[in-house]
């Protein structure tokens, strides 16, 4: 896997931090089209569940983001969930989605 640009590496770092802070299965971060970043962990409540990436996209949208430039997910499972991909693709058809392991190693970059 090629090295990430600094801004994309920052997303992985934020996703790792979000995951570790709440000891969640996943952490995620997104960068909007204005360069602002949003991070979140998995939400697992009795009344609703969100993947970390769904939560990060929701945070971005609820803060007024008009688009997503890039996203990153750190997962102990090492896979991108369909709901996570759809959350990004609903507003950004071509934004790269970076999947990394808990140690920050990039496992996959989904370009489309």
Rosetta blueprint (number, residue, H / E / L):
1 X L
2 X L
3 X L
4 X L
5 X L
6 X H
7 X H
8 X H
9 X H
10 X H
11 X H
12 X H
13 X H
14 X H
15 X H
16 X H
17 X H
18 X H
19 X H
20 X H
21 X H
22 X H
23 X L
24 X L
25 X L
26 X E
27 X E
28 X E
29 X E
30 X E
31 X E
32 X E
33 X L
34 X L
35 X L
36 X L
37 X E
38 X E
39 X E
40 X E
41 X E
42 X L
43 X E
44 X E
45 X L
46 X L
47 X L
48 X L
49 X E
50 X E
51 X L
52 X H
53 X H
54 X H
55 X H
56 X H
57 X H
58 X H
59 X H
60 X H
61 X H
62 X H
63 X L
64 X L
65 X L
66 X L
67 X L
68 X E
69 X E
70 X E
71 X E
72 X E
73 X E
74 X E
75 X E
76 X L
77 X L
78 X L
79 X L
80 X L
81 X L
82 X H
83 X H
84 X H
85 X H
86 X H
87 X H
88 X H
89 X H
90 X L
91 X L
92 X L
93 X L
94 X L
95 X L
96 X E
97 X E
98 X E
99 X E
100 X E
101 X L
102 X L
103 X L
104 X L
105 X L
106 X E
107 X E
108 X E
109 X E
110 X E
111 X L
112 X L
